[in-house]
Amino acid sequence: VYKEDIQPINNALNKILDLRGVSYKMKDSKRPALGVIAQEIEHILPEVVSENDNGSKTVSYNHIIAVLIEAIKEQQKIIDDINQKIKKL
C-alpha cells in the first residue's frame, strides 16, 4: 500500500461550485485554451496547485478529478432525496 492517512473529501460540491472555469489565450502562442486560474483555485483546492522555481503556478487537473467524483456523489444524494420526497406526494 502506497497511501496512508486516507481521508474523505468533504464538501466537494461546494468546492466545485466555488471554482470558475474560463477560456483564455496563452500569451506565448496565442492558442485558445480552457481551464482554471491557479491563483484563484489555490484558495479553494491548494493541493492541486504547485509553483515552479520561476514563480509560475500550475494546476494539476488530474487531482481535481477526485473532487469531481465526490461532488457528483453528493449531488446524486440530493437528487435521490428529492425524488423520494416527490414519490411521497
C-alpha atoms as an extended CHARMM CRD file, in Angstrom:
* protein
*
        89  EXT
         1         1  VAL       CA              0.0000000000        0.0000000000        0.0000000000  PROA      1               0.0000000000
         2         2  TYR       CA              1.4680000000        3.3420000000       -1.0840000000  PROA      2               0.0000000000
         3         3  LYS       CA             -1.0610000000        5.6570000000        0.5390000000  PROA      3               0.0000000000
         4         4  GLU       CA             -1.6760000000        6.4630000000        4.1790000000  PROA      4               0.0000000000
         5         5  ASP       CA             -3.8140000000        8.8480000000        6.2030000000  PROA      5               0.0000000000
         6         6  ILE       CA             -6.6200000000        8.4380000000        3.6690000000  PROA      6               0.0000000000
         7         7  GLN       CA             -9.4730000000       10.8770000000        4.3300000000  PROA      7               0.0000000000
         8         8  PRO       CA            -12.7430000000       11.5460000000        2.5030000000  PROA      8               0.0000000000
         9         9  ILE       CA            -13.1210000000       14.7840000000        0.5670000000  PROA      9               0.0000000000
        10        10  ASN       CA            -15.7310000000       16.7510000000        2.4760000000  PROA      10              0.0000000000
        11        11  ASN       CA            -17.9130000000       19.4770000000        0.9630000000  PROA      11              0.0000000000
        12        12  ALA       CA            -16.7540000000       18.5390000000       -2.5280000000  PROA      12              0.0000000000
        13        13  LEU       CA            -19.8310000000       20.0060000000       -4.1940000000  PROA      13              0.0000000000
        14        14  ASN       CA            -19.3300000000       23.3930000000       -2.5420000000  PROA      14              0.0000000000
        15        15  LYS       CA            -15.6800000000       23.3750000000       -3.5850000000  PROA      15              0.0000000000
        16        16  ILE       CA            -16.6090000000       22.6630000000       -7.1950000000  PROA      16              0.0000000000
        17        17  LEU       CA            -19.3060000000       25.3390000000       -7.1400000000  PROA      17              0.0000000000
        18        18  ASP       CA            -16.6810000000       27.8500000000       -5.9750000000  PROA      18              0.0000000000
        19        19  LEU       CA            -14.4370000000       27.1390000000       -8.9780000000  PROA      19              0.0000000000
        20        20  ARG       CA            -14.5330000000       29.2930000000      -12.0760000000  PROA      20              0.0000000000
        21        21  GLY       CA            -13.8710000000       27.7250000000      -15.4370000000  PROA      21              0.0000000000
        22        22  VAL       CA            -12.5120000000       30.1470000000      -18.0160000000  PROA      22              0.0000000000
        23        23  SER       CA            -11.4520000000       30.3730000000      -21.6190000000  PROA      23              0.0000000000
        24        24  TYR       CA             -8.2100000000       32.2030000000      -22.3430000000  PROA      24              0.0000000000
        25        25  LYS       CA             -5.3070000000       32.5270000000      -24.7520000000  PROA      25              0.0000000000
        26        26  MET       CA             -1.7650000000       31.5690000000      -23.8760000000  PROA      26              0.0000000000
        27        27  LYS       CA              0.4830000000       34.6500000000      -24.0330000000  PROA      27              0.0000000000
        28        28  ASP       CA              3.3030000000       32.9360000000      -25.9070000000  PROA      28              0.0000000000
        29        29  SER       CA              1.3450000000       31.0200000000      -28.5590000000  PROA      29              0.0000000000
        30        30  LYS       CA             -1.9820000000       32.9200000000      -28.5960000000  PROA      30              0.0000000000
        31        31  ARG       CA             -3.6540000000       29.4890000000      -28.6940000000  PROA      31              0.0000000000
        32        32  PRO       CA             -7.0960000000       29.3540000000      -27.1220000000  PROA      32              0.0000000000
        33        33  ALA       CA             -7.4530000000       27.1440000000      -24.0750000000  PROA      33              0.0000000000
        34        34  LEU       CA             -9.9110000000       26.2030000000      -21.3450000000  PROA      34              0.0000000000
        35        35  GLY       CA             -9.1120000000       25.8040000000      -17.6850000000  PROA      35              0.0000000000
        36        36  VAL       CA             -8.9490000000       27.4970000000      -14.3210000000  PROA      36              0.0000000000
        37        37  ILE       CA             -6.7030000000       30.2100000000      -12.9230000000  PROA      37              0.0000000000
        38        38  ALA       CA             -4.1560000000       28.7720000000      -10.4850000000  PROA      38              0.0000000000
        39        39  GLN       CA             -4.1770000000       31.8530000000       -8.2700000000  PROA      39              0.0000000000
        40        40  GLU       CA             -7.9510000000       31.5330000000       -7.8580000000  PROA      40              0.0000000000
        41        41  ILE       CA             -8.1550000000       27.7980000000       -7.3550000000  PROA      41              0.0000000000
        42        42  GLU       CA             -5.3520000000       27.6300000000       -4.7870000000  PROA      42              0.0000000000
        43        43  HSD       CA             -7.6690000000       29.3160000000       -2.2500000000  PROA      43              0.0000000000
        44        44  ILE       CA            -10.2150000000       26.5080000000       -2.7290000000  PROA      44              0.0000000000
        45        45  LEU       CA             -8.0540000000       23.4660000000       -3.5340000000  PROA      45              0.0000000000
        46        46  PRO       CA             -4.4600000000       24.2870000000       -2.5610000000  PROA      46              0.0000000000
        47        47  GLU       CA             -3.4970000000       20.6270000000       -3.0180000000  PROA      47              0.0000000000
        48        48  VAL       CA             -3.8630000000       20.8920000000       -6.8060000000  PROA      48              0.0000000000
        49        49  VAL       CA             -1.6160000000       23.9590000000       -7.2790000000  PROA      49              0.0000000000
        50        50  SER       CA              2.1520000000       23.8910000000       -7.4270000000  PROA      50              0.0000000000
        51        51  GLU       CA              4.7180000000       26.6080000000       -8.0060000000  PROA      51              0.0000000000
        52        52  ASN       CA              7.8850000000       26.1310000000      -10.0140000000  PROA      52              0.0000000000
        53        53  ASP       CA             11.2740000000       27.7860000000       -9.4810000000  PROA      53              0.0000000000
        54        54  ASN       CA             10.4280000000       30.8950000000      -11.5030000000  PROA      54              0.0000000000
        55        55  GLY       CA              7.2240000000       31.5120000000       -9.5090000000  PROA      55              0.0000000000
        56        56  SER       CA              4.7750000000       30.2860000000      -12.1430000000  PROA      56              0.0000000000
        57        57  LYS       CA              1.8310000000       28.3920000000      -10.7220000000  PROA      57              0.0000000000
        58        58  THR       CA              0.3210000000       25.3600000000      -12.3870000000  PROA      58              0.0000000000
        59        59  VAL       CA             -2.7940000000       23.3010000000      -11.7510000000  PROA      59              0.0000000000
        60        60  SER       CA             -2.8220000000       19.5100000000      -11.6460000000  PROA      60              0.0000000000
        61        61  TYR       CA             -6.1290000000       18.8720000000      -13.3760000000  PROA      61              0.0000000000
        62        62  ASN       CA             -5.8660000000       15.1440000000      -12.6860000000  PROA      62              0.0000000000
        63        63  HSD       CA             -6.1360000000       15.8280000000       -8.9610000000  PROA      63              0.0000000000
        64        64  ILE       CA             -9.3670000000       17.7510000000       -9.4680000000  PROA      64              0.0000000000
        65        65  ILE       CA            -10.9970000000       14.5390000000      -10.7150000000  PROA      65              0.0000000000
        66        66  ALA       CA            -11.2520000000       13.1400000000       -7.1730000000  PROA      66              0.0000000000
        67        67  VAL       CA            -13.1530000000       16.2330000000       -6.0510000000  PROA      67              0.0000000000
        68        68  LEU       CA            -15.4470000000       15.9970000000       -9.0920000000  PROA      68              0.0000000000
        69        69  ILE       CA            -16.2130000000       12.3550000000       -8.2830000000  PROA      69              0.0000000000
        70        70  GLU       CA            -17.2160000000       13.2050000000       -4.7250000000  PROA      70              0.0000000000
        71        71  ALA       CA            -19.2050000000       16.2480000000       -5.8610000000  PROA      71              0.0000000000
        72        72  ILE       CA            -21.2100000000       14.0900000000       -8.2720000000  PROA      72              0.0000000000
        73        73  LYS       CA            -21.9310000000       11.6320000000       -5.4650000000  PROA      73              0.0000000000
        74        74  GLU       CA            -23.0890000000       14.4770000000       -3.1850000000  PROA      74              0.0000000000
        75        75  GLN       CA            -25.2750000000       15.8460000000       -5.9670000000  PROA      75              0.0000000000
        76        76  GLN       CA            -26.7450000000       12.4090000000       -6.6660000000  PROA      76              0.0000000000
        77        77  LYS       CA            -27.6950000000       12.0570000000       -2.9990000000  PROA      77              0.0000000000
        78        78  ILE       CA            -29.5280000000       15.3930000000       -3.2270000000  PROA      78              0.0000000000
        79        79  ILE       CA            -31.3280000000       14.1980000000       -6.3760000000  PROA      79              0.0000000000
        80        80  ASP       CA            -32.2510000000       10.8880000000       -4.7420000000  PROA      80              0.0000000000
        81        81  ASP       CA            -33.6000000000       12.6630000000       -1.6540000000  PROA      81              0.0000000000
        82        82  ILE       CA            -35.7100000000       14.9860000000       -3.8080000000  PROA      82              0.0000000000
        83        83  ASN       CA            -37.0340000000       12.0390000000       -5.8210000000  PROA      83              0.0000000000
        84        84  GLN       CA            -38.0470000000       10.2550000000       -2.6160000000  PROA      84              0.0000000000
        85        85  LYS       CA            -39.9220000000       13.3590000000       -1.4340000000  PROA      85              0.0000000000
        86        86  ILE       CA            -41.6860000000       13.6310000000       -4.7970000000  PROA      86              0.0000000000
        87        87  LYS       CA            -42.7610000000        9.9760000000       -4.6510000000  PROA      87              0.0000000000
        88        88  LYS       CA            -44.3240000000       10.5650000000       -1.2290000000  PROA      88              0.0000000000
        89        89  LEU       CA            -46.5000000000       13.3910000000       -2.5630000000  PROA      89              0.0000000000
